[in-house]
Amino acid sequence: MSAAEAPVGGGGEPLRGPVRPSGLLDVLGVASVVLDSDGRIVLWSPQAEELFGYSAQEALGQYAARIMVHEEHIQLVGKLFADVLRTGQSWSGGFPVRHKDGSTRLVEFRNMRLLDDRGDVYALGLAADQSTVRRMEQDLALSERMVQQSPIGLAVLDTRLRYVSVNPALEKINGVPAEEHVGRTMREVVPLLDADALESAARRVLESGSPLVDQPTMGRTPADPDEDHAWSVSMYRLEDAVGTVLGVAASMVDITEQYRAGVEAEAARRRLAVIADASTRIGTTLDLDRTARELADVAVPELADVAAVDLLEAVVEGRRSTLGPSEPAVIRALAVRSEDGTDALRAADPPGQIARYAPDRLVTECVRTGSPVLVAQVKDEDLPRIARSPEAAVLLGRAGIHSYLAVPLIARGEVLGALDLKRTRNPEPFGEDDLLLARELAARAAVQIDNARWYQNARTTALTLQRSLLPSHPPVTTGLEVASRYQPAGATTEVGGDWFDVIPLEDGKTALVVGDVMGSGISAAATMGRLRTATTTLASLDLDPALLLEHLDKITLGLDHSIATCVYAVHDPHLRQCRIANAGHLPPARVRPGRAPELLDLPTGVPLGVGGVGFSTTTVDFAPGDELVFYTDGLVETRRHSLDERLDVLLSLLDDPARPLEEVCDLLLRTMHHPDNHDDVALLIARAQELA
């Protein structure tokens, strides 16, 4: 044994001095007995004393047959003894032996002839308890069978971490014959595994004695050099009965299938997490652009490094689109999200831009066929079919796009557009799992986008109708300067029924009207138009404001259960007065030079359409320089403040009677109309002027 192979103790230090017997000899308890040619005992080992019960003093010099053999076996033993001495051939087998205490024990013997330097003949007998030997044989047989037939790869490494032995399973795993393992390190046998990590782990086990259990490792072996596998590795330090470190035992179990199942399960979990996230983040409003941005935000970076949401322009306009094989796709970009640098963003169409994609472009193919288009490994020749233009193709190449996926947005059987995905930073190409996730995202988002699209079209129609029914510019009237604003609600809220009007009357008088039809959408806008027309017709009759509201109330009763609020005022510049009647509307504010702004104290009245309740007319002074501010509830009502607080804010903003009316309108809308107030606003301000 070389110094490098010297046995080491439990602490890892080489043993000094005589090496103690191995644990195997201790377990067997092998006894040694030497007989001379006459059959007398001349040597008697301590193990013989334990096995047969006689001390050395009692045994030495005695005939072995007399103290160890039953009388009926003496003749047989004598013959066997003589044959060994005469022929020199060994004999082995089991034999009943008499113990000192009188009992009989079965002992496993091996006898052989010895010669000394003088030529004298002796007989050496090695003996062990037969039951112990049989148990050891069974254990060895079991161990050998288990090692040889086990599907688990097993190996023994020496203290230098070189292979001592491997079983057939490990031969198969490594793809290297057993004899080519022996004397070599793991790095030399399986260089494609993470040999450094495995040898470091084995060294820690060797030094500390702490086992390594079920450590996963990935790599390739000569058995399958083109495919990654996963294994579970365990290591244990080997010691003999007295603590001498012999090396390391290692086991290796192929867990590739379990690993792949785990990867698939993790991918499924990730898909569910993304889909759950999408369910809460996409479609929070009915704003088309925002819904598209929400889809792009969910896709990046979980699914792609660059995501674009594109809709066919015909679909945005509310028309159904079908593309022939040779037709280009006219696409409007709604949203772009990128985790990459400026090149990827510059290559994409900016939101709001309309672009024409040639028939051979991949996104055109996607929206024409309604099927996904996947290019797992993008090559240079693929870039022109992905990009809109040659310049964009150069930018995409510079950004490092290496994988591309386009998924159609389909809702209610109609292709709306496409979700366009690219990978630049993520080194993995798009695969089937990514395609499955992208299709699920696109399917969920498409419904939300379609809802937003139809809502936006309906809202645009209602808004167009409403604007067509409102005066574009108040007419010039005698003795009044007038300014007005109409502010529609946010894009996520339906158009309301707010209106205002300025109606010239006879004798230089002017009717001022502000109203609000309860409800929203086209129905509210249409009702508003009918009430405005009725008000204009009734105003021409020069009716008292209260009487005019009574007629409007009757008209409203016949409009499919419609309800509206309204303030109607008639300004007489000659009398410097206004006669005002109110039908459930917020009171106008009056601003007079030298005095604090105030809300007019008017009888509130009931809304139009309630019926059965009269209205009253109030006359207020309205001298040159005075202002009346009419408004709808969308200007002052919020969810976070009381109405009184908001009306106080309104009055505080009307502190300068000399401020131009257009500036007053802008100031009130800018300051008072909160983004969280999902209601439209009608605002009308009139300032009395001196008659020429």
Protein Blocks (a to p, Z undefined) as FASTA:
>chain_A
ZZklpccdfkopacehjddddfklmmnopacddddfkopafbdcfklmmmnopafklmgo
pafklmmpcfklmmmmmmmmmmmmmnopacedddddddfkopacdddddddddddfkopa
cdddddddfklmmmmmmmmmmmmmmmmmpcbdcddddfkopafbdcfklmmmnopafklm
gopafklmmmmbcfklmmmmmmmmmmnopacehiacedddfklmmbccdddddddddddf
kopafbdcdddddfklmmmmmmmmmmmmmmmmmmmmmmmmgopaccfklmmmmmmmmmpm
klbmbdcddddfklmnopacdddfkbccddddfbdcdfbdfklmmmpccehiacdddfkb
mklmmmmnopacddfbacfklmmmmpmbfklmmmmmmnopabdcdddddeehiafbdcdd
ddfklmbdcdfklmmmmmmmmmmmmmmmmmmmmmmmmmmmmmmmmmmmpcfbdcddehia
cddddddddfkbccdfbdcdddddehhiacddddddededjklmmmmmmmmmmmmmmmmn
opafklmmmmmmmmmmmngoiacddddddddfklopacdddehiacdddddehiacdddd
ddebjaehkgoiacddddddddehiacddddfklmgcfkbcfklmmmmmmmmmmbfkbcf
klmmmmmmmmmmcfklccddddddddddddZZ
